[in-house]
Amino acid sequence: MKHQNLKQTKMLPGQTIGILGGGQLGRMIILEGRKMGYRFITLDPARDCPGSQVADEHIVGAYDDLAAAQRLAERSDLIVYEFENLSPDVVRQLEQSHCVPQGSRLLEITRHRLEEKRAVEQAGVPVAPYRVIETREDLTSALQELGYPAVLKTTTGGYDGKGQWRIQTPEEVASLPVGMFNGERQYILEKFIPFVKEMSVVVARSVTGEVAAFPPAVNLHRRHILHMSITPAPVSAEIMREAERMAVRVAEHLQVVGLVAVEMFVLPDGGLLVNELAPRPHNSGHYTYDACHTSQFEQFLRAVTGLPLGSPAAYSPAVMVNILGEHAERLMNQFHRLPKEMKVHWYGKKEAKTGRKMGHVTVLADTVEQALQIIESVDIWPPLTDKEKDAIQNEMKQLQEVRSS
């Protein structure tokens, strides 16, 4: 029997939550959930994935393995997913007979860029102008309408910059991979937006309909991978309120259960456009683990189990920085000399590959400026480029202006 009334789902300590996926997000959900008394089972293709190391039980299986997912479901009182690159068909099957509060519809929307854009528009929230692309002729026509530069993206499967091509001239169209437009894939072309900042807001929405938004973060990327998140976000109070309003509106329109991270572009005139969504805890929300009264991972569990949502308020300025594979050795060499203000979160992945997220650190300080100085004092990451330094200096200048206004 399908669970029609999720409001009646009451999870008590000792009951078991099954997690589809065993990555670092699942790991941090489990670490928070252990404090609440829950037990956990993970399903992941890797035998020694980050989540399996802290779970009560682990099932080795592919994400589209329905039989493995059914074994997970049979041993669980409630099922969640920790990332969106899963098979919606598997989730749809599970929710027919088991409690899956996040549901398959949210997964279907957020793993498909075209569906996601349309859903955000239907919520009354602005996105960058875009066109659907299926043939090379579609691309040529769309570029004439939107102009150069533009960004071509796969509708499914891309993350951290994968599955994306920035097109700046007509000549670059001819250099796209041969066979792209063979009818097997659909793409979306977005007008390039000359934004001044990237922001994100993580919103929790409970099975009871209660909503709470975490303070927005400003994000700095390197090679399309999140490098640093800064809070409080150095933007005006008006932009802060509008970002939270838009994020909450998206969460309510989509009837999210759990979390949704709403990534946005801040335009030169202070306007905001939503770039993309993630239906789960988000890298830019990791700062909440150390700097907020309730972490995004505890909040996620509260939302899916029907507990009252905790306070999302931050009690300290914070800067979160990712540790990628290329940074791991330097972190280990300095591990016992790291500043006391630096909190280390290590994911337990066996192999340190370039670009792979191995962990993160969060620095808490009296001010964001002090946190950035502490980060610069350790030799873990390559020095900031002049462009990045200028961007951060501008952020700090704006932060000071916000404080004095």
Disulfide bonds with the S-S distance in Angstrom:
none
